[in-house]
């Protein structure tokens, strides 16, 4: 639910405002764990204004992984 909501409202909300705007309520600590996981996994980023934006693009990842000189 959080992932889908962030994807649709990318760059609109700060962390607490995003939590308050969710379609279903959840405990704030649980929400913080989800945000931390999405940040760690590279699906979201938080800008200097602390707004949360969706940055994950699987087709772009596949494109770059197909290039041998960019692999680690």
CHARMM-style PDB file with segment names, atoms N, HN, CA, C and O in Angstrom:
ATOM      1  N   UNK     1       0.821  -1.180   0.000  1.00  0.00      PROA
ATOM      2  CA  UNK     1       0.000   0.000   0.000  1.00  0.00      PROA
ATOM      3  C   UNK     1       0.879   1.263   0.000  1.00  0.00      PROA
ATOM      4  O   UNK     1       0.629   2.189  -0.771  1.00  0.00      PROA
ATOM      5  N   UNK     2       1.881   1.300   0.842  1.00  0.00      PROA
ATOM      6  HN  UNK     2       2.084   0.547   1.469  1.00  0.00      PROA
ATOM      7  CA  UNK     2       2.757   2.467   0.928  1.00  0.00      PROA
ATOM      8  C   UNK     2       3.514   2.649  -0.380  1.00  0.00      PROA
ATOM      9  O   UNK     2       3.619   3.764  -0.890  1.00  0.00      PROA
ATOM     10  N   UNK     3       4.037   1.564  -0.917  1.00  0.00      PROA
ATOM     11  HN  UNK     3       3.952   0.658  -0.503  1.00  0.00      PROA
ATOM     12  CA  UNK     3       4.800   1.626  -2.162  1.00  0.00      PROA
ATOM     13  C   UNK     3       3.942   2.180  -3.299  1.00  0.00      PROA
ATOM     14  O   UNK     3       4.385   3.042  -4.058  1.00  0.00      PROA
ATOM     15  N   UNK     4       2.740   1.689  -3.406  1.00  0.00      PROA
ATOM     16  HN  UNK     4       2.380   0.989  -2.789  1.00  0.00      PROA
ATOM     17  CA  UNK     4       1.830   2.131  -4.457  1.00  0.00      PROA
ATOM     18  C   UNK     4       1.465   3.612  -4.273  1.00  0.00      PROA
ATOM     19  O   UNK     4       1.429   4.365  -5.247  1.00  0.00      PROA
ATOM     20  N   UNK     5       1.200   4.023  -3.052  1.00  0.00      PROA
ATOM     21  HN  UNK     5       1.229   3.412  -2.261  1.00  0.00      PROA
ATOM     22  CA  UNK     5       0.828   5.407  -2.785  1.00  0.00      PROA
ATOM     23  C   UNK     5       1.980   6.363  -3.089  1.00  0.00      PROA
ATOM     24  O   UNK     5       1.761   7.443  -3.639  1.00  0.00      PROA
ATOM     25  N   UNK     6       3.197   5.973  -2.737  1.00  0.00      PROA
ATOM     26  HN  UNK     6       3.374   5.096  -2.291  1.00  0.00      PROA
ATOM     27  CA  UNK     6       4.364   6.821  -3.027  1.00  0.00      PROA
ATOM     28  C   UNK     6       4.572   6.928  -4.530  1.00  0.00      PROA
ATOM     29  O   UNK     6       4.877   8.007  -5.039  1.00  0.00      PROA
ATOM     30  N   UNK     7       4.410   5.819  -5.243  1.00  0.00      PROA
ATOM     31  HN  UNK     7       4.163   4.942  -4.829  1.00  0.00      PROA
ATOM     32  CA  UNK     7       4.580   5.827  -6.694  1.00  0.00      PROA
ATOM     33  C   UNK     7       3.609   6.811  -7.352  1.00  0.00      PROA
ATOM     34  O   UNK     7       3.989   7.526  -8.279  1.00  0.00      PROA
ATOM     35  N   UNK     8       2.374   6.852  -6.884  1.00  0.00      PROA
ATOM     36  HN  UNK     8       2.066   6.271  -6.131  1.00  0.00      PROA
ATOM     37  CA  UNK     8       1.368   7.735  -7.477  1.00  0.00      PROA
ATOM     38  C   UNK     8       1.535   9.194  -7.057  1.00  0.00      PROA
ATOM     39  O   UNK     8       1.137  10.096  -7.794  1.00  0.00      PROA
ATOM     40  N   UNK     9       2.114   9.434  -5.889  1.00  0.00      PROA
ATOM     41  HN  UNK     9       2.437   8.702  -5.290  1.00  0.00      PROA
ATOM     42  CA  UNK     9       2.239  10.796  -5.358  1.00  0.00      PROA
ATOM     43  C   UNK     9       3.697  11.185  -5.173  1.00  0.00      PROA
ATOM     44  O   UNK     9       4.042  11.834  -4.185  1.00  0.00      PROA
ATOM     45  N   UNK    10       4.535  10.809  -6.085  1.00  0.00      PROA
ATOM     46  HN  UNK    10       4.255  10.282  -6.888  1.00  0.00      PROA
ATOM     47  CA  UNK    10       5.969  11.036  -5.987  1.00  0.00      PROA
ATOM     48  C   UNK    10       6.314  12.519  -5.892  1.00  0.00      PROA
ATOM     49  O   UNK    10       5.896  13.318  -6.730  1.00  0.00      PROA
ATOM     50  N   UNK    11       7.075  12.874  -4.869  1.00  0.00      PROA
ATOM     51  HN  UNK    11       7.414  12.225  -4.188  1.00  0.00      PROA
ATOM     52  CA  UNK    11       7.545  14.237  -4.702  1.00  0.00      PROA
ATOM     53  C   UNK    11       6.541  15.207  -4.113  1.00  0.00      PROA
ATOM     54  O   UNK    11       6.816  16.405  -4.039  1.00  0.00      PROA
ATOM     55  N   UNK    12       5.391  14.721  -3.694  1.00  0.00      PROA
ATOM     56  HN  UNK    12       5.168  13.748  -3.754  1.00  0.00      PROA
ATOM     57  CA  UNK    12       4.339  15.592  -3.192  1.00  0.00      PROA
ATOM     58  C   UNK    12       4.378  15.771  -1.682  1.00  0.00      PROA
ATOM     59  O   UNK    12       4.142  16.868  -1.176  1.00  0.00      PROA
ATOM     60  N   UNK    13       4.678  14.693  -0.963  1.00  0.00      PROA
ATOM     61  HN  UNK    13       4.870  13.802  -1.374  1.00  0.00      PROA
ATOM     62  CA  UNK    13       4.554  14.704   0.490  1.00  0.00      PROA
ATOM     63  C   UNK    13       5.887  14.554   1.210  1.00  0.00      PROA
ATOM     64  O   UNK    13       6.829  13.946   0.701  1.00  0.00      PROA
ATOM     65  N   UNK    14       5.936  15.128   2.412  1.00  0.00      PROA
ATOM     66  HN  UNK    14       5.171  15.622   2.826  1.00  0.00      PROA
ATOM     67  CA  UNK    14       7.012  14.830   3.345  1.00  0.00      PROA
ATOM     68  C   UNK    14       6.589  13.576   4.108  1.00  0.00      PROA
ATOM     69  O   UNK    14       5.467  13.098   3.947  1.00  0.00      PROA
ATOM     70  N   UNK    15       7.480  13.049   4.931  1.00  0.00      PROA
ATOM     71  HN  UNK    15       8.392  13.438   5.061  1.00  0.00      PROA
ATOM     72  CA  UNK    15       7.247  11.758   5.574  1.00  0.00      PROA
ATOM     73  C   UNK    15       5.962  11.724   6.410  1.00  0.00      PROA
ATOM     74  O   UNK    15       5.125  10.843   6.212  1.00  0.00      PROA
ATOM     75  N   UNK    16       5.797  12.658   7.330  1.00  0.00      PROA
ATOM     76  HN  UNK    16       6.477  13.374   7.492  1.00  0.00      PROA
ATOM     77  CA  UNK    16       4.619  12.630   8.200  1.00  0.00      PROA
ATOM     78  C   UNK    16       3.342  12.916   7.417  1.00  0.00      PROA
ATOM     79  O   UNK    16       2.311  12.293   7.670  1.00  0.00      PROA
ATOM     80  N   UNK    17       3.397  13.847   6.473  1.00  0.00      PROA
ATOM     81  HN  UNK    17       4.235  14.353   6.268  1.00  0.00      PROA
ATOM     82  CA  UNK    17       2.222  14.159   5.656  1.00  0.00      PROA
ATOM     83  C   UNK    17       1.824  12.963   4.796  1.00  0.00      PROA
ATOM     84  O   UNK    17       0.638  12.712   4.579  1.00  0.00      PROA
ATOM     85  N   UNK    18       2.815  12.231   4.311  1.00  0.00      PROA
ATOM     86  HN  UNK    18       3.778  12.435   4.487  1.00  0.00      PROA
ATOM     87  CA  UNK    18       2.538  11.022   3.536  1.00  0.00      PROA
ATOM     88  C   UNK    18       1.831   9.985   4.397  1.00  0.00      PROA
ATOM     89  O   UNK    18       0.863   9.364   3.960  1.00  0.00      PROA
ATOM     90  N   UNK    19       2.311   9.800   5.611  1.00  0.00      PROA
ATOM     91  HN  UNK    19       3.098  10.305   5.967  1.00  0.00      PROA
ATOM     92  CA  UNK    19       1.692   8.859   6.540  1.00  0.00      PROA
ATOM     93  C   UNK    19       0.244   9.245   6.820  1.00  0.00      PROA
ATOM     94  O   UNK    19      -0.632   8.382   6.866  1.00  0.00      PROA
ATOM     95  N   UNK    20      -0.012  10.537   7.009  1.00  0.00      PROA
ATOM     96  HN  UNK    20       0.700  11.238   6.972  1.00  0.00      PROA
ATOM     97  CA  UNK    20      -1.374  11.002   7.290  1.00  0.00      PROA
ATOM     98  C   UNK    20      -2.290  10.879   6.078  1.00  0.00      PROA
ATOM     99  O   UNK    20      -3.504  10.758   6.239  1.00  0.00      PROA
ATOM    100  N   UNK    21      -1.735  10.907   4.873  1.00  0.00      PROA
ATOM    101  HN  UNK    21      -0.749  11.005   4.742  1.00  0.00      PROA
ATOM    102  CA  UNK    21      -2.539  10.864   3.648  1.00  0.00      PROA
ATOM    103  C   UNK    21      -2.792   9.445   3.138  1.00  0.00      PROA
ATOM    104  O   UNK    21      -3.521   9.267   2.163  1.00  0.00      PROA
ATOM    105  N   UNK    22      -2.206   8.439   3.775  1.00  0.00      PROA
ATOM    106  HN  UNK    22      -1.613   8.583   4.567  1.00  0.00      PROA
ATOM    107  CA  UNK    22      -2.408   7.059   3.313  1.00  0.00      PROA
ATOM    108  C   UNK    22      -3.890   6.699   3.323  1.00  0.00      PROA
ATOM    109  O   UNK    22      -4.629   7.153   4.197  1.00  0.00      PROA
ATOM    110  N   UNK    23      -4.334   5.885   2.359  1.00  0.00      PROA
ATOM    111  HN  UNK    23      -3.733   5.516   1.649  1.00  0.00      PROA
ATOM    112  CA  UNK    23      -5.753   5.529   2.303  1.00  0.00      PROA
ATOM    113  C   UNK    23      -6.222   4.701   3.506  1.00  0.00      PROA
ATOM    114  O   UNK    23      -7.384   4.786   3.903  1.00  0.00      PROA
ATOM    115  N   UNK    24      -5.327   3.909   4.079  1.00  0.00      PROA
ATOM    116  HN  UNK    24      -4.383   3.840   3.756  1.00  0.00      PROA
ATOM    117  CA  UNK    24      -5.649   3.156   5.300  1.00  0.00      PROA
ATOM    118  C   UNK    24      -4.628   3.532   6.354  1.00  0.00      PROA
ATOM    119  O   UNK    24      -3.457   3.753   6.041  1.00  0.00      PROA
ATOM    120  N   UNK    25      -5.057   3.606   7.578  1.00  0.00      PROA
ATOM    121  HN  UNK    25      -6.008   3.427   7.832  1.00  0.00      PROA
ATOM    122  CA  UNK    25      -4.164   4.003   8.661  1.00  0.00      PROA
ATOM    123  C   UNK    25      -3.286   2.836   9.101  1.00  0.00      PROA
ATOM    124  O   UNK    25      -3.692   1.675   9.044  1.00  0.00      PROA
ATOM    125  N   UNK    26      -2.076   3.170   9.540  1.00  0.00      PROA
ATOM    126  HN  UNK    26      -1.746   4.113   9.587  1.00  0.00      PROA
ATOM    127  CA  UNK    26      -1.160   2.177  10.081  1.00  0.00      PROA
ATOM    128  C   UNK    26      -0.354   2.834  11.187  1.00  0.00      PROA
ATOM    129  O   UNK    26      -0.318   4.060  11.297  1.00  0.00      PROA
ATOM    130  N   UNK    27       0.283   2.028  11.991  1.00  0.00      PROA
ATOM    131  HN  UNK    27       0.254   1.033  11.902  1.00  0.00      PROA
ATOM    132  CA  UNK    27       1.106   2.536  13.071  1.00  0.00      PROA
ATOM    133  C   UNK    27       2.309   3.251  12.463  1.00  0.00      PROA
ATOM    134  O   UNK    27       2.898   2.772  11.494  1.00  0.00      PROA
ATOM    135  N   UNK    28       2.671   4.405  13.038  1.00  0.00      PROA
ATOM    136  HN  UNK    28       2.192   4.794  13.825  1.00  0.00      PROA
ATOM    137  CA  UNK    28       3.739   5.234  12.486  1.00  0.00      PROA
ATOM    138  C   UNK    28       5.077   4.504  12.476  1.00  0.00      PROA
ATOM    139  O   UNK    28       5.856   4.662  11.536  1.00  0.00      PROA
ATOM    140  N   UNK    29       5.353   3.713  13.499  1.00  0.00      PROA
ATOM    141  HN  UNK    29       4.720   3.585  14.262  1.00  0.00      PROA
ATOM    142  CA  UNK    29       6.620   2.980  13.546  1.00  0.00      PROA
ATOM    143  C   UNK    29       6.709   1.975  12.393  1.00  0.00      PROA
ATOM    144  O   UNK    29       7.773   1.807  11.797  1.00  0.00      PROA
ATOM    145  N   UNK    30       5.618   1.324  12.087  1.00  0.00      PROA
ATOM    146  HN  UNK    30       4.754   1.461  12.571  1.00  0.00      PROA
ATOM    147  CA  UNK    30       5.582   0.389  10.959  1.00  0.00      PROA
ATOM    148  C   UNK    30       5.828   1.142   9.654  1.00  0.00      PROA
ATOM    149  O   UNK    30       6.575   0.676   8.793  1.00  0.00      PROA
ATOM    150  N   UNK    31       5.207   2.289   9.514  1.00  0.00      PROA
ATOM    151  HN  UNK    31       4.601   2.667  10.214  1.00  0.00      PROA
ATOM    152  CA  UNK    31       5.403   3.130   8.333  1.00  0.00      PROA
ATOM    153  C   UNK    31       6.876   3.532   8.189  1.00  0.00      PROA
ATOM    154  O   UNK    31       7.419   3.512   7.085  1.00  0.00      PROA
ATOM    155  N   UNK    32       7.517   3.893   9.298  1.00  0.00      PROA
ATOM    156  HN  UNK    32       7.075   3.909  10.196  1.00  0.00      PROA
ATOM    157  CA  UNK    32       8.930   4.289   9.265  1.00  0.00      PROA
ATOM    158  C   UNK    32       9.817   3.130   8.819  1.00  0.00      PROA
ATOM    159  O   UNK    32      10.778   3.340   8.079  1.00  0.00      PROA
ATOM    160  N   UNK    33       9.508   1.915   9.259  1.00  0.00      PROA
ATOM    161  HN  UNK    33       8.728   1.744   9.861  1.00  0.00      PROA
ATOM    162  CA  UNK    33      10.272   0.744   8.832  1.00  0.00      PROA
ATOM    163  C   UNK    33      10.118   0.545   7.323  1.00  0.00      PROA
ATOM    164  O   UNK    33      11.096   0.240   6.640  1.00  0.00      PROA
ATOM    165  N   UNK    34       8.920   0.711   6.805  1.00  0.00      PROA
ATOM    166  HN  UNK    34       8.126   0.958   7.360  1.00  0.00      PROA
ATOM    167  CA  UNK    34       8.670   0.554   5.369  1.00  0.00      PROA
ATOM    168  C   UNK    34       9.434   1.617   4.575  1.00  0.00      PROA
ATOM    169  O   UNK    34      10.040   1.305   3.550  1.00  0.00      PROA
ATOM    170  N   UNK    35       9.408   2.859   5.038  1.00  0.00      PROA
ATOM    171  HN  UNK    35       8.915   3.112   5.871  1.00  0.00      PROA
ATOM    172  CA  UNK    35      10.130   3.942   4.356  1.00  0.00      PROA
ATOM    173  C   UNK    35      11.630   3.672   4.384  1.00  0.00      PROA
ATOM    174  O   UNK    35      12.315   3.879   3.382  1.00  0.00      PROA
ATOM    175  N   UNK    36      12.146   3.212   5.519  1.00  0.00      PROA
ATOM    176  HN  UNK    36      11.590   3.044   6.333  1.00  0.00      PROA
ATOM    177  CA  UNK    36      13.570   2.879   5.607  1.00  0.00      PROA
ATOM    178  C   UNK    36      13.936   1.767   4.629  1.00  0.00      PROA
ATOM    179  O   UNK    36      14.973   1.835   3.969  1.00  0.00      PROA
ATOM    180  N   UNK    37      13.088   0.742   4.535  1.00  0.00      PROA
ATOM    181  HN  UNK    37      12.246   0.686   5.071  1.00  0.00      PROA
ATOM    182  CA  UNK    37      13.350  -0.355   3.603  1.00  0.00      PROA
ATOM    183  C   UNK    37      13.340   0.139   2.152  1.00  0.00      PROA
ATOM    184  O   UNK    37      14.224  -0.216   1.372  1.00  0.00      PROA
ATOM    185  N   UNK    38      12.343   0.956   1.787  1.00  0.00      PROA
ATOM    186  HN  UNK    38      11.625   1.244   2.421  1.00  0.00      PROA
ATOM    187  CA  UNK    38      12.261   1.458   0.413  1.00  0.00      PROA
ATOM    188  C   UNK    38      13.448   2.359   0.072  1.00  0.00      PROA
ATOM    189  O   UNK    38      13.918   2.365  -1.065  1.00  0.00      PROA
ATOM    190  N   UNK    39      13.927   3.110   1.046  1.00  0.00      PROA
ATOM    191  HN  UNK    39      13.545   3.105   1.970  1.00  0.00      PROA
ATOM    192  CA  UNK    39      15.106   3.944   0.832  1.00  0.00      PROA
ATOM    193  C   UNK    39      16.340   3.080   0.643  1.00  0.00      PROA
ATOM    194  O   UNK    39      17.124   3.308  -0.279  1.00  0.00      PROA
ATOM    195  N   UNK    40      16.518   2.090   1.510  1.00  0.00      PROA
ATOM    196  HN  UNK    40      15.881   1.905   2.258  1.00  0.00      PROA
ATOM    197  CA  UNK    40      17.675   1.198   1.443  1.00  0.00      PROA
ATOM    198  C   UNK    40      17.699   0.394   0.144  1.00  0.00      PROA
ATOM    199  O   UNK    40      18.764   0.157  -0.426  1.00  0.00      PROA
ATOM    200  N   UNK    41      16.519  -0.025  -0.322  1.00  0.00      PROA
ATOM    201  HN  UNK    41      15.654   0.167   0.141  1.00  0.00      PROA
ATOM    202  CA  UNK    41      16.462  -0.836  -1.537  1.00  0.00      PROA
ATOM    203  C   UNK    41      16.550  -0.001  -2.810  1.00  0.00      PROA
ATOM    204  O   UNK    41      16.585  -0.555  -3.909  1.00  0.00      PROA
ATOM    205  N   UNK    42      16.587   1.315  -2.678  1.00  0.00      PROA
ATOM    206  HN  UNK    42      16.559   1.765  -1.786  1.00  0.00      PROA
ATOM    207  CA  UNK    42      16.761   2.184  -3.845  1.00  0.00      PROA
ATOM    208  C   UNK    42      15.492   2.467  -4.614  1.00  0.00      PROA
ATOM    209  O   UNK    42      15.552   2.861  -5.779  1.00  0.00      PROA
ATOM    210  N   UNK    43      14.357   2.278  -3.996  1.00  0.00      PROA
ATOM    211  HN  UNK    43      14.308   1.958  -3.049  1.00  0.00      PROA
ATOM    212  CA  UNK    43      13.099   2.542  -4.682  1.00  0.00      PROA
ATOM    213  C   UNK    43      12.603   3.964  -4.464  1.00  0.00      PROA
ATOM    214  O   UNK    43      11.909   4.514  -5.319  1.00  0.00      PROA
ATOM    215  N   UNK    44      12.947   4.563  -3.333  1.00  0.00      PROA
ATOM    216  HN  UNK    44      13.511   4.117  -2.638  1.00  0.00      PROA
ATOM    217  CA  UNK    44      12.568   5.942  -3.076  1.00  0.00      PROA
ATOM    218  C   UNK    44      13.796   6.746  -2.659  1.00  0.00      PROA
ATOM    219  O   UNK    44      14.819   6.191  -2.258  1.00  0.00      PROA
ATOM    220  N   UNK    45      13.668   8.050  -2.762  1.00  0.00      PROA
ATOM    221  HN  UNK    45      12.837   8.500  -3.088  1.00  0.00      PROA
ATOM    222  CA  UNK    45      14.715   8.960  -2.289  1.00  0.00      PROA
ATOM    223  C   UNK    45      14.034  10.119  -1.575  1.00  0.00      PROA
ATOM    224  O   UNK    45      12.882  10.451  -1.856  1.00  0.00      PROA
ATOM    225  N   UNK    46      14.763  10.727  -0.650  1.00  0.00      PROA
ATOM    226  HN  UNK    46      15.699  10.457  -0.422  1.00  0.00      PROA
ATOM    227  CA  UNK    46      14.246  11.870   0.085  1.00  0.00      PROA
ATOM    228  C   UNK    46      15.133  13.062  -0.262  1.00  0.00      PROA
ATOM    229  O   UNK    46      16.345  13.024  -0.047  1.00  0.00      PROA
ATOM    230  N   UNK    47      14.525  14.119  -0.799  1.00  0.00      PROA
ATOM    231  HN  UNK    47      13.541  14.150  -0.974  1.00  0.00      PROA
ATOM    232  CA  UNK    47      15.304  15.276  -1.233  1.00  0.00      PROA
ATOM    233  C   UNK    47      15.625  16.207  -0.065  1.00  0.00      PROA
ATOM    234  O   UNK    47      15.278  15.913   1.079  1.00  0.00      PROA
ATOM    235  N   UNK    48      16.281  17.321  -0.350  1.00  0.00      PROA
ATOM    236  HN  UNK    48      16.562  17.560  -1.279  1.00  0.00      PROA
ATOM    237  CA  UNK    48      16.709  18.230   0.717  1.00  0.00      PROA
ATOM    238  C   UNK    48      15.527  18.914   1.393  1.00  0.00      PROA
ATOM    239  O   UNK    48      15.668  19.394   2.518  1.00  0.00      PROA
ATOM    240  N   UNK    49      14.379  18.974   0.749  1.00  0.00      PROA
ATOM    241  HN  UNK    49      14.265  18.585  -0.165  1.00  0.00      PROA
ATOM    242  CA  UNK    49      13.163  19.496   1.370  1.00  0.00      PROA
ATOM    243  C   UNK    49      12.428  18.415   2.149  1.00  0.00      PROA
ATOM    244  O   UNK    49      11.356  18.662   2.701  1.00  0.00      PROA
ATOM    245  N   UNK    50      13.008  17.207   2.195  1.00  0.00      PROA
ATOM    246  HN  UNK    50      13.879  17.007   1.746  1.00  0.00      PROA
ATOM    247  CA  UNK    50      12.482  16.026   2.883  1.00  0.00      PROA
ATOM    248  C   UNK    50      11.213  15.466   2.239  1.00  0.00      PROA
ATOM    249  O   UNK    50      10.435  14.780   2.903  1.00  0.00      PROA
ATOM    250  N   UNK    51      11.001  15.749   0.963  1.00  0.00      PROA
ATOM    251  HN  UNK    51      11.633  16.306   0.424  1.00  0.00      PROA
ATOM    252  CA  UNK    51       9.887  15.147   0.239  1.00  0.00      PROA
ATOM    253  C   UNK    51      10.328  13.803  -0.312  1.00  0.00      PROA
ATOM    254  O   UNK    51      11.483  13.625  -0.701  1.00  0.00      PROA
ATOM    255  N   UNK    52       9.406  12.868  -0.340  1.00  0.00      PROA
ATOM    256  HN  UNK    52       8.468  13.013  -0.024  1.00  0.00      PROA
ATOM    257  CA  UNK    52       9.699  11.501  -0.753  1.00  0.00      PROA
ATOM    258  C   UNK    52       9.320  11.329  -2.223  1.00  0.00      PROA
ATOM    259  O   UNK    52       8.211  11.675  -2.630  1.00  0.00      PROA
ATOM    260  N   UNK    53      10.244  10.796  -3.012  1.00  0.00      PROA
ATOM    261  HN  UNK    53      11.146  10.515  -2.682  1.00  0.00      PROA
ATOM    262  CA  UNK    53      10.011  10.606  -4.444  1.00  0.00      PROA
ATOM    263  C   UNK    53      10.337   9.170  -4.846  1.00  0.00      PROA
ATOM    264  O   UNK    53      11.270   8.562  -4.321  1.00  0.00      PROA
ATOM    265  N   UNK    54       9.571   8.648  -5.766  1.00  0.00      PROA
ATOM    266  HN  UNK    54       8.813   9.142  -6.193  1.00  0.00      PROA
ATOM    267  CA  UNK    54       9.793   7.310  -6.327  1.00  0.00      PROA
ATOM    268  C   UNK    54      10.880   7.410  -7.385  1.00  0.00      PROA
ATOM    269  O   UNK    54      10.758   8.213  -8.310  1.00  0.00      PROA
ATOM    270  N   UNK    55      11.948   6.608  -7.274  1.00  0.00      PROA
ATOM    271  HN  UNK    55      12.047   5.956  -6.523  1.00  0.00      PROA
ATOM    272  CA  UNK    55      13.048   6.682  -8.237  1.00  0.00      PROA
ATOM    273  C   UNK    55      13.334   5.359  -8.928  1.00  0.00      PROA
ATOM    274  O   UNK    55      14.174   5.315  -9.826  1.00  0.00      PROA
ATOM    275  N   UNK    56      12.671   4.293  -8.545  1.00  0.00      PROA
ATOM    276  HN  UNK    56      11.988   4.329  -7.816  1.00  0.00      PROA
ATOM    277  CA  UNK    56      12.970   2.971  -9.091  1.00  0.00      PROA
ATOM    278  C   UNK    56      12.412   2.832 -10.494  1.00  0.00      PROA
ATOM    279  O   UNK    56      11.243   3.128 -10.743  1.00  0.00      PROA
ATOM    280  N   UNK    57      13.263   2.376 -11.413  1.00  0.00      PROA
ATOM    281  HN  UNK    57      14.212   2.136 -11.211  1.00  0.00      PROA
ATOM    282  CA  UNK    57      12.879   2.186 -12.809  1.00  0.00      PROA
ATOM    283  C   UNK    57      13.473   0.860 -13.279  1.00  0.00      PROA
ATOM    284  O   UNK    57      14.625   0.834 -13.712  1.00  0.00      PROA
ATOM    285  N   UNK    58      12.721  -0.247 -13.207  1.00  0.00      PROA
ATOM    286  HN  UNK    58      11.785  -0.226 -12.856  1.00  0.00      PROA
ATOM    287  CA  UNK    58      13.283  -1.558 -13.536  1.00  0.00      PROA
ATOM    288  C   UNK    58      13.746  -1.704 -14.978  1.00  0.00      PROA
ATOM    289  O   UNK    58      14.711  -2.422 -15.239  1.00  0.00      PROA
ATOM    290  N   UNK    59      13.090  -1.049 -15.912  1.00  0.00      PROA
ATOM    291  HN  UNK    59      12.305  -0.465 -15.700  1.00  0.00      PROA
ATOM    292  CA  UNK    59      13.536  -1.168 -17.306  1.00  0.00      PROA
ATOM    293  C   UNK    59      14.885  -0.484 -17.509  1.00  0.00      PROA
ATOM    294  O   UNK    59      15.705  -0.964 -18.291  1.00  0.00      PROA
ATOM    295  N   UNK    60      15.122   0.610 -16.828  1.00  0.00      PROA
ATOM    296  HN  UNK    60      14.455   1.000 -16.193  1.00  0.00      PROA
ATOM    297  CA  UNK    60      16.414   1.289 -16.916  1.00  0.00      PROA
ATOM    298  C   UNK    60      17.512   0.453 -16.251  1.00  0.00      PROA
ATOM    299  O   UNK    60      18.645   0.415 -16.730  1.00  0.00      PROA
ATOM    300  N   UNK    61      17.168  -0.209 -15.154  1.00  0.00      PROA
ATOM    301  HN  UNK    61      16.247  -0.178 -14.765  1.00  0.00      PROA
ATOM    302  CA  UNK    61      18.131  -1.086 -14.478  1.00  0.00      PROA
ATOM    303  C   UNK    61      18.545  -2.221 -15.411  1.00  0.00      PROA
ATOM    304  O   UNK    61      19.732  -2.529 -15.523  1.00  0.00      PROA
ATOM    305  N   UNK    62      17.572  -2.846 -16.083  1.00  0.00      PROA
ATOM    306  HN  UNK    62      16.608  -2.596 -15.993  1.00  0.00      PROA
ATOM    307  CA  UNK    62      17.887  -3.931 -17.023  1.00  0.00      PROA
ATOM    308  C   UNK    62      18.782  -3.442 -18.161  1.00  0.00      PROA
ATOM    309  O   UNK    62      19.693  -4.150 -18.591  1.00  0.00      PROA
ATOM    310  N   UNK    63      18.519  -2.242 -18.637  1.00  0.00      PROA
ATOM    311  HN  UNK    63      17.779  -1.667 -18.288  1.00  0.00      PROA
ATOM    312  CA  UNK    63      19.305  -1.675 -19.725  1.00  0.00      PROA
ATOM    313  C   UNK    63      20.771  -1.525 -19.314  1.00  0.00      PROA
ATOM    314  O   UNK    63      21.671  -1.899 -20.066  1.00  0.00      PROA
ATOM    315  N   UNK    64      21.008  -0.981 -18.123  1.00  0.00      PROA
ATOM    316  HN  UNK    64      20.277  -0.678 -17.512  1.00  0.00      PROA
ATOM    317  CA  UNK    64      22.380  -0.775 -17.668  1.00  0.00      PROA
ATOM    318  C   UNK    64      23.063  -2.072 -17.251  1.00  0.00      PROA
ATOM    319  O   UNK    64      24.278  -2.200 -17.405  1.00  0.00      PROA
ATOM    320  N   UNK    65      22.312  -3.032 -16.729  1.00  0.00      PROA
ATOM    321  HN  UNK    65      21.326  -2.928 -16.604  1.00  0.00      PROA
ATOM    322  CA  UNK    65      22.911  -4.315 -16.369  1.00  0.00      PROA
ATOM    323  C   UNK    65      23.323  -5.118 -17.596  1.00  0.00      PROA
ATOM    324  O   UNK    65      24.187  -5.990 -17.504  1.00  0.00      PROA
ATOM    325  N   UNK    66      22.717  -4.836 -18.732  1.00  0.00      PROA
ATOM    326  HN  UNK    66      22.015  -4.128 -18.807  1.00  0.00      PROA
ATOM    327  CA  UNK    66      23.069  -5.530 -19.961  1.00  0.00      PROA
ATOM    328  C   UNK    66      24.404  -5.052 -20.531  1.00  0.00      PROA
ATOM    329  O   UNK    66      24.982  -5.727 -21.382  1.00  0.00      PROA
ATOM    330  N   UNK    67      24.891  -3.928 -20.088  1.00  0.00      PROA
ATOM    331  HN  UNK    67      24.421  -3.379 -19.397  1.00  0.00      PROA
ATOM    332  CA  UNK    67      26.172  -3.390 -20.568  1.00  0.00      PROA
ATOM    333  C   UNK    67      27.304  -3.918 -19.692  1.00  0.00      PROA
ATOM    334  O   UNK    67      27.354  -3.641 -18.494  1.00  0.00      PROA
ATOM    335  N   UNK    68      28.203  -4.674 -20.297  1.00  0.00      PROA
ATOM    336  HN  UNK    68      28.163  -4.898 -21.270  1.00  0.00      PROA
ATOM    337  CA  UNK    68      29.272  -5.337 -19.548  1.00  0.00      PROA
ATOM    338  C   UNK    68      30.217  -4.349 -18.868  1.00  0.00      PROA
ATOM    339  O   UNK    68      30.696  -4.628 -17.769  1.00  0.00      PROA
ATOM    340  N   UNK    69      30.492  -3.229 -19.476  1.00  0.00      PROA
ATOM    341  HN  UNK    69      30.103  -3.002 -20.369  1.00  0.00      PROA
ATOM    342  CA  UNK    69      31.440  -2.291 -18.892  1.00  0.00      PROA
ATOM    343  C   UNK    69      30.879  -1.551 -17.662  1.00  0.00      PROA
ATOM    344  O   UNK    69      31.627  -0.868 -16.962  1.00  0.00      PROA
ATOM    345  N   UNK    70      29.596  -1.682 -17.402  1.00  0.00      PROA
ATOM    346  HN  UNK    70      28.988  -2.237 -17.970  1.00  0.00      PROA
ATOM    347  CA  UNK    70      28.997  -1.022 -16.237  1.00  0.00      PROA
ATOM    348  C   UNK    70      28.778  -1.992 -15.071  1.00  0.00      PROA
ATOM    349  O   UNK    70      28.377  -1.563 -13.989  1.00  0.00      PROA
ATOM    350  N   UNK    71      29.025  -3.241 -15.264  1.00  0.00      PROA
ATOM    351  HN  UNK    71      29.351  -3.589 -16.143  1.00  0.00      PROA
ATOM    352  CA  UNK    71      28.846  -4.215 -14.190  1.00  0.00      PROA
ATOM    353  C   UNK    71      29.960  -4.129 -13.193  1.00  0.00      PROA
ATOM    354  O   UNK    71      31.095  -3.797 -13.534  1.00  0.00      PROA
ATOM    355  N   UNK    72      29.638  -4.425 -11.967  1.00  0.00      PROA
ATOM    356  HN  UNK    72      28.716  -4.695 -11.689  1.00  0.00      PROA
ATOM    357  CA  UNK    72      30.669  -4.393 -10.900  1.00  0.00      PROA
ATOM    358  C   UNK    72      31.405  -5.696 -10.799  1.00  0.00      PROA
ATOM    359  OT1 UNK    72      32.296  -5.838  -9.962  1.00  0.00      PROA
TER     360      UNK     72
END
